Amino acid sequence: MSRFNPILAGLRSADHEAQREAEDALRELRPLTLDEAAQALRAAAEGLPPRENDWEDSASHLVLAAVTGASEELIVVVQEIYTRLPTPFSRTAALRLLANLDSRDAYAVLGLLLASPPDPREDLDAIWWETEPRHGDLLCPALITRLANDLSRASVFDVVLRLAATEEIAPEHAVLLAPAALAELRRLRRRASTRFEWAGRDLDQRLERCHRAERALTMLGAAPASTEAITELAAWAGLDSLPAAAALTSLLRLGQEAEPSEVARVAADPEARRRLFNDLSQLDRMQLMPSRYRTQEALAEAALVEWLTFPGELGRPPTAIEFVELISADTDEGPVDLYVFRFRAEGGRLRRGKWFAGVAGPYRREDSPTITGGEMTFSAFEPWDERSPLDHAELVAEILESWRRADGNRSDGPRDM
C-alpha cells in the first residue's frame, strides 16, 4: 500500500482527530515523490470534509506538501485542478509550486492562472516565498490585471520591484504600472501628513498606508521619469518620514536632486533612517546622509526603534531612547559590537515615564556602519534599573537562545505561509 493512502484517508474522513493525525503524518512525509505530489494536488481539489476550526485548511496543506515534490510534470496537473481549489491559501500554494519551477512553461501557466478567477491570496508576495520573480514578459501582464484589486496593488508593486532587481521591466508594462502608482499615491496623500499622531486609534491603518505609499513611491522611481511622477514624489518628500525616504530616493533614481533639509529630517527619524541609509548606499549618494546618522550607533538605534514599532511589540516608537553601553566580543569573524539602550514610551502597555532596556546588534566592526546583522535586536521590556547593561544583554541572549532551541525541537514542521 502507498505510504500516502493512509494520509488521504485521514483527510477525507469527517473525524477531526483523524484529520489532525493525517496532517501531522503529511508533515513527516515530505518531500513527496512526483506521484504523491500529483495525488496531493488532485485530492486538494476534490472537496474535502470541513475541519473543526475555520483556520484549518486540508487543501492548503496538501498543495504545500506537493510543492516539495515540484516537477515540470506537475504543471499540467496544477492547470487541471486550479479552479477547483477551495481557498485562496491553496491557490496561492499552487502558484508557488509553478514559481518554484522557474521555467518559462511554468510561468506561462502561472501568468494565465493569476490573471483569471478564482483569486489567490491578496498578498501576492507569498507566491514567491522561496524564489524571486522571473520571466517578466510572461509575469507582468498578469500582475497588471491585479492592479484593479485595491488590496493586492501594493504587493503587485512589490513583486514588480523584486523582478526589476534582476531584469528590466518592458516599457509597455512600465507605462501601465506608473499611472496605477500615481493614482494610489494621490488617494493615499489625502490622509498623509508631516507628522503622525501616535496617540491616535489608527496605528495599524497608518502602518498599512505607509507600506502602500512606500511601494508606490519606489515603483515610480523604477518607471520612466515624467513631470507628474516628479511632482508627486516631491510632494511626498515633505510628508511622513517613512514614505518620504522612498520619495527622496526615487527622485534621485529619476535624476532629480533631493532637498538636503528633507534628507536631514528623514535621517533624524529612527523609523526611516535605515531605509534611507540603505537606499543612499545603493545609489552611491551616501554623502547626502548627515554624518551624525552614518554611525553604527545611529543605525543600531534605528534598528531597535523599528523593532519596537512592530504591532506585536510596543506598537509605536518610544518617546525617548538613549544609548548607554557598547558590549564587544571577539568572534571567528572578528570583533562584533552589541549596543545597549534604554527607552520609555507614553501610552501603550508600558508604565508612563519608566525606562526599559533594549539591545541592537551584534554588528561586525569590520562592516561598520552597516544595517546587516542585528539578530539579537530585541527587548524583554525589563525595567532599566533592575539590571546592569551587561545583565540586560545576557537576558536577551538567554531568551533568544531558548526560543531557538524550542524551534529546533518542534515537530510540527516548517511554517508554510
C-alpha positions as CSV (number, residue, x, y, z in Angstrom):
1,M,0.0,0.0,0.0
2,S,1.2,3.5,-0.8
3,R,2.5,5.4,2.2
4,F,0.3,8.3,1.0
5,N,-3.0,6.4,1.1
6,P,-3.5,6.5,4.9
7,I,-2.9,10.2,4.9
8,L,-5.5,10.8,2.2
9,A,-7.9,8.5,4.1
10,G,-7.5,10.6,7.2
11,L,-8.0,13.9,5.4
12,R,-11.1,12.5,3.6
13,S,-12.5,11.4,7.0
14,A,-15.1,13.6,8.8
15,D,-13.4,12.7,12.1
16,H,-11.5,15.8,13.3
17,E,-8.9,13.7,15.2
18,A,-8.2,11.6,12.2
19,Q,-7.8,14.7,10.1
20,R,-5.2,16.2,12.5
21,E,-3.3,12.9,12.7
22,A,-3.2,12.8,8.9
23,E,-1.9,16.4,8.7
24,D,0.9,15.5,11.2
25,A,1.8,12.5,9.1
26,L,1.8,14.6,6.0
27,R,4.4,16.9,7.5
28,E,6.6,14.0,8.4
29,L,6.3,12.6,4.8
30,R,7.9,15.5,3.0
31,P,9.4,15.7,0.4
32,L,6.8,14.0,-1.7
33,T,7.6,11.9,-4.8
34,L,6.2,13.1,-8.1
35,D,3.3,10.6,-8.0
36,E,2.5,11.6,-4.4
37,A,2.6,15.3,-5.3
38,A,0.2,14.7,-8.2
39,Q,-2.1,12.7,-5.8
40,A,-1.9,15.5,-3.2
41,L,-2.9,18.2,-5.8
42,R,-5.9,16.2,-7.1
43,A,-7.0,15.4,-3.6
44,A,-6.9,19.1,-2.6
45,A,-9.3,19.9,-5.3
46,E,-11.9,17.2,-4.6
47,G,-13.8,18.9,-1.8
48,L,-12.6,17.5,1.5
49,P,-14.7,17.4,4.6
50,P,-14.7,20.6,6.8
51,R,-12.2,20.8,9.6
52,E,-13.0,21.6,13.3
53,N,-11.7,25.1,13.1
54,D,-12.1,27.8,10.4
55,W,-8.4,28.3,10.2
56,E,-7.6,24.7,9.5
57,D,-7.3,24.0,5.7
58,S,-6.6,20.5,4.5
59,A,-6.4,21.6,0.8
60,S,-3.6,24.1,1.6
61,H,-1.6,21.5,3.5
62,L,-1.9,19.1,0.6
63,V,-0.8,21.7,-2.0
64,L,2.1,22.9,0.2
65,A,3.2,19.3,0.5
66,A,3.1,19.0,-3.3
67,V,5.4,22.0,-3.6
68,T,8.1,19.8,-2.0
69,G,7.8,17.4,-4.9
70,A,7.7,20.1,-7.6
71,S,8.5,18.9,-11.1
72,E,7.8,20.1,-14.6
73,E,5.4,17.1,-14.9
74,L,3.1,18.8,-12.4
75,I,2.4,21.9,-14.5
76,V,-0.4,20.2,-16.3
77,V,-1.8,18.9,-13.0
78,V,-1.9,22.4,-11.5
79,Q,-3.6,23.8,-14.6
80,E,-6.2,21.0,-14.4
81,I,-7.2,21.4,-10.7
82,Y,-6.5,25.1,-10.0
83,T,-10.1,26.5,-10.4
84,R,-11.4,23.7,-8.1
85,L,-9.0,24.5,-5.2
86,P,-11.3,25.7,-2.4
87,T,-9.4,28.5,-0.7
88,P,-7.1,31.5,-1.6
89,F,-4.4,29.9,0.5
90,S,-4.5,26.6,-1.5
91,R,-4.5,28.6,-4.8
92,T,-1.5,30.7,-3.7
93,A,0.4,27.5,-2.8
94,A,-0.4,26.0,-6.3
95,L,1.0,29.2,-7.9
96,R,4.1,28.9,-5.6
97,L,4.7,25.5,-7.0
98,L,4.8,26.9,-10.5
99,A,7.0,29.8,-9.4
100,N,9.5,27.5,-7.8
101,L,9.9,25.6,-11.0
102,D,11.3,28.8,-12.5
103,S,10.8,27.7,-16.2
104,R,9.1,29.6,-19.0
105,D,6.5,26.8,-19.3
106,A,5.6,27.1,-15.6
107,Y,5.5,30.9,-15.7
108,A,3.2,30.8,-18.8
109,V,0.7,28.8,-16.8
110,L,1.3,30.9,-13.7
111,G,0.5,34.1,-15.6
112,L,-2.6,32.6,-17.1
113,L,-4.0,31.4,-13.7
114,L,-3.0,34.6,-11.9
115,A,-4.9,36.7,-14.4
116,S,-8.1,34.7,-14.2
117,P,-10.6,33.9,-11.4
118,P,-10.7,32.4,-8.8
119,D,-8.3,34.6,-6.9
120,P,-5.3,33.6,-4.8
121,R,-4.4,35.4,-1.6
122,E,-4.3,39.2,-1.9
123,D,-0.7,39.4,-0.7
124,L,0.8,38.1,-4.0
125,D,4.3,38.1,-2.5
126,A,3.5,34.8,-0.8
127,I,3.7,33.1,-4.3
128,W,7.5,34.0,-4.3
129,W,8.1,32.9,-0.7
130,E,11.1,30.7,-1.7
131,T,12.1,32.2,-5.0
132,E,12.4,35.5,-6.8
133,P,10.1,36.5,-9.7
134,R,11.3,35.8,-13.2
135,H,10.2,36.0,-16.8
136,G,8.8,39.5,-16.8
137,D,7.3,39.2,-20.3
138,L,5.1,36.5,-19.0
139,L,4.5,37.7,-15.5
140,C,4.0,41.5,-15.8
141,P,0.8,41.3,-17.9
142,A,-0.8,39.0,-15.3
143,L,0.3,41.3,-12.4
144,I,-1.1,44.3,-14.2
145,T,-4.5,42.7,-14.3
146,R,-4.3,42.6,-10.4
147,L,-3.9,46.4,-10.1
148,A,-7.7,46.8,-10.1
149,N,-7.8,44.9,-6.7
150,D,-7.1,47.6,-4.1
151,L,-5.8,45.1,-1.6
152,S,-3.4,43.5,-4.0
153,R,-2.0,46.7,-5.5
154,A,0.9,47.2,-3.0
155,S,2.0,43.6,-3.4
156,V,1.9,43.9,-7.2
157,F,4.3,46.8,-6.9
158,D,6.5,44.8,-4.5
159,V,6.7,41.8,-6.9
160,V,7.5,44.1,-9.9
161,L,10.2,45.8,-7.9
162,R,11.7,42.4,-7.0
163,L,11.6,41.4,-10.6
164,A,13.2,44.7,-11.7
165,A,16.2,43.8,-9.5
166,T,17.2,41.1,-12.0
167,E,15.6,42.1,-15.3
168,E,14.5,45.2,-17.0
169,I,10.8,45.9,-17.0
170,A,9.5,46.3,-20.5
171,P,8.4,49.9,-21.4
172,E,4.9,48.8,-22.4
173,H,4.5,47.4,-18.9
174,A,6.1,50.3,-17.1
175,V,3.6,52.6,-18.9
176,L,0.7,50.8,-17.3
177,L,2.3,50.4,-13.8
178,A,3.3,54.1,-13.4
179,P,-0.2,55.6,-13.7
180,A,-1.5,53.0,-11.2
181,A,1.2,54.1,-8.7
182,L,0.3,57.7,-9.2
183,A,-3.4,57.1,-8.6
184,E,-2.6,55.1,-5.5
185,L,-0.4,57.9,-4.1
186,R,-2.9,60.6,-4.8
187,R,-5.5,58.7,-3.0
188,L,-3.2,58.0,0.0
189,R,-1.9,61.6,0.2
190,R,-5.3,62.8,1.2
191,R,-4.7,61.2,4.6
192,A,-1.0,61.8,4.8
193,S,0.6,64.4,7.0
194,T,4.0,65.7,8.0
195,R,3.6,64.2,11.5
196,F,1.6,61.1,12.6
197,E,-0.1,61.3,15.9
198,W,0.8,58.0,17.6
199,A,-1.8,58.5,20.3
200,G,-4.5,58.1,17.7
201,R,-6.5,54.9,17.1
202,D,-5.4,54.1,13.6
203,L,-1.9,52.7,14.2
204,D,-2.4,49.6,12.0
205,Q,-4.0,51.7,9.3
206,R,-1.1,54.1,9.4
207,L,1.4,51.4,9.0
208,E,-0.6,49.9,6.1
209,R,-0.8,53.4,4.4
210,C,3.0,53.8,4.9
211,H,3.6,50.4,3.4
212,R,1.4,51.1,0.4
213,A,2.9,54.5,-0.2
214,E,6.5,53.2,0.1
215,R,5.8,50.6,-2.6
216,A,4.1,53.0,-5.0
217,L,6.8,55.7,-4.5
218,T,9.5,53.1,-5.2
219,M,7.6,51.9,-8.2
220,L,7.6,55.5,-9.6
221,G,11.4,55.5,-9.2
222,A,11.7,52.4,-11.3
223,A,9.4,53.7,-14.1
224,P,10.3,56.3,-16.8
225,A,10.5,59.8,-15.5
226,S,7.6,62.1,-16.1
227,T,6.5,65.6,-14.8
228,E,3.6,64.0,-13.0
229,A,5.8,61.5,-11.2
230,I,8.4,64.0,-10.2
231,T,5.7,66.4,-8.8
232,E,4.1,63.6,-6.8
233,L,7.5,62.4,-5.4
234,A,8.4,66.0,-4.4
235,A,5.1,66.3,-2.5
236,W,5.7,63.0,-0.6
237,A,9.3,64.1,0.2
238,G,7.9,66.6,2.8
239,L,5.4,64.2,4.5
240,D,5.7,61.3,7.0
241,S,9.3,60.1,7.2
242,L,8.7,56.5,6.2
243,P,7.3,57.2,2.7
244,A,9.4,60.4,2.5
245,A,12.5,58.2,2.5
246,A,11.2,56.3,-0.5
247,A,10.2,59.5,-2.3
248,L,13.6,61.1,-1.8
249,T,15.5,58.1,-3.2
250,S,13.0,57.7,-6.1
251,L,13.7,61.3,-7.0
252,L,17.4,60.5,-7.1
253,R,16.8,57.5,-9.3
254,L,15.0,59.7,-11.8
255,G,17.9,62.1,-12.0
256,Q,16.5,64.7,-9.7
257,E,18.2,66.2,-6.6
258,A,16.9,65.7,-3.1
259,E,16.5,68.7,-0.8
260,P,19.2,68.4,1.9
261,S,16.9,69.7,4.6
262,E,14.4,66.9,3.8
263,V,17.1,64.3,3.8
264,A,18.2,65.5,7.2
265,R,14.7,65.5,8.5
266,V,14.1,61.9,7.4
267,A,17.5,60.7,8.6
268,A,16.8,62.2,12.1
269,D,13.7,59.8,12.4
270,P,15.0,56.4,13.6
271,E,12.0,54.7,12.0
272,A,13.1,55.8,8.5
273,R,16.9,56.0,9.0
274,R,17.9,52.5,8.0
275,R,15.8,52.6,4.8
276,L,17.3,55.9,3.8
277,F,20.8,54.7,4.6
278,N,20.4,51.6,2.5
279,D,18.9,53.4,-0.5
280,L,21.6,56.1,-0.5
281,S,24.3,53.5,-0.2
282,Q,22.9,51.6,-3.2
283,L,22.8,54.8,-5.2
284,D,26.3,55.8,-4.2
285,R,24.9,59.0,-2.7
286,M,25.9,58.5,0.9
287,Q,27.3,62.0,1.1
288,L,23.7,63.2,1.4
289,M,23.3,61.4,4.7
290,P,24.2,63.7,7.6
291,S,27.4,62.4,9.2
292,R,25.8,62.1,12.7
293,Y,23.4,59.5,11.3
294,R,26.0,57.5,9.4
295,T,27.4,55.9,12.6
296,Q,26.8,52.3,13.8
297,E,25.3,53.7,17.0
298,A,22.7,55.7,15.0
299,L,21.8,52.6,12.8
300,A,21.6,50.4,15.9
301,E,19.2,52.9,17.5
302,A,17.1,52.8,14.3
303,A,17.0,49.0,14.3
304,L,15.7,48.9,17.9
305,V,13.1,51.6,17.2
306,E,11.9,49.7,14.1
307,W,11.6,46.5,16.2
308,L,9.7,48.3,19.0
309,T,7.3,49.7,16.4
310,F,6.2,46.3,15.2
311,P,2.5,45.9,16.1
312,G,3.3,42.7,18.1
313,E,5.9,44.5,20.3
314,L,5.5,48.1,21.6
315,G,3.4,49.0,18.6
316,R,4.9,52.5,18.4
317,P,8.2,54.3,18.5
318,P,9.5,55.1,22.0
319,T,9.1,58.7,23.1
320,A,12.7,58.7,24.3
321,I,15.7,56.5,23.6
322,E,19.3,56.8,24.9
323,F,22.4,54.8,24.1
324,V,24.0,53.5,27.3
325,E,26.7,51.0,26.7
326,L,28.7,49.2,24.0
327,I,29.4,45.5,24.6
328,S,32.1,44.0,22.4
329,A,33.2,40.4,21.8
330,D,35.8,38.6,19.6
331,T,34.4,36.0,17.2
332,D,35.7,33.8,14.4
333,E,34.5,36.6,12.1
334,G,36.3,39.3,14.0
335,P,35.2,41.8,16.7
336,V,31.4,42.4,17.0
337,D,29.5,45.1,18.9
338,L,26.2,45.0,20.7
339,Y,24.5,48.3,21.6
340,V,22.5,48.6,24.8
341,F,19.8,51.3,25.0
342,R,17.2,52.4,27.4
343,F,13.8,53.8,26.3
344,R,10.5,54.9,27.5
345,A,7.0,55.3,26.0
346,E,3.9,57.2,26.6
347,G,0.8,55.1,26.3
348,G,0.7,51.5,25.2
349,R,1.5,48.7,27.6
350,L,4.5,50.3,29.4
351,R,4.3,52.4,32.5
352,R,4.5,56.1,31.7
353,G,7.8,57.7,32.4
354,K,9.6,54.5,33.3
355,W,12.8,53.4,31.5
356,F,13.1,50.0,29.9
357,A,16.1,48.1,28.3
358,G,16.7,47.1,24.7
359,V,19.6,45.9,22.7
360,A,20.6,46.1,19.0
361,G,23.2,44.1,17.1
362,P,25.6,42.5,17.1
363,Y,27.3,44.1,14.1
364,R,30.7,43.1,12.7
365,R,33.0,46.1,13.4
366,E,34.8,45.5,10.1
367,D,31.5,46.2,8.3
368,S,30.6,49.3,10.3
369,P,28.5,51.3,9.6
370,T,26.0,48.7,8.4
371,I,22.4,47.6,8.6
372,T,23.4,44.0,8.2
373,G,23.3,41.8,11.3
374,G,21.4,42.5,14.4
375,E,20.0,39.1,15.1
376,M,19.9,40.0,18.8
377,T,17.9,43.2,18.3
378,F,15.2,42.8,21.0
379,S,13.7,44.0,24.2
380,A,12.3,41.9,27.0
381,F,10.7,45.1,28.3
382,E,12.6,44.7,31.6
383,P,12.7,47.9,33.7
384,W,16.1,49.5,33.2
385,D,17.0,49.9,36.9
386,E,16.6,46.2,37.7
387,R,19.8,45.0,35.9
388,S,23.1,46.2,34.7
389,P,23.6,46.9,31.0
390,L,25.5,43.6,30.6
391,D,22.9,41.7,32.5
392,H,20.2,43.1,30.2
393,A,22.2,41.9,27.2
394,E,22.7,38.5,28.7
395,L,18.9,38.2,29.5
396,V,18.2,38.9,25.8
397,A,20.7,36.3,24.7
398,E,19.2,33.7,27.0
399,I,15.6,34.4,25.8
400,L,16.6,34.2,22.2
401,E,18.6,31.1,22.6
402,S,15.7,29.4,24.5
403,W,13.4,30.2,21.6
404,R,15.9,28.9,19.0
405,R,16.2,25.6,21.0
406,A,12.4,25.4,21.2
407,D,12.1,26.0,17.4
408,G,14.7,23.3,16.8
409,N,12.7,20.8,18.9
410,R,9.3,21.5,17.3
411,S,7.8,18.5,15.5
412,D,5.2,20.3,13.5
413,G,7.4,21.2,10.6
414,P,8.3,24.5,9.0
415,R,5.9,27.4,8.7
416,D,4.5,27.3,5.2
417,M,2.8,30.6,4.7
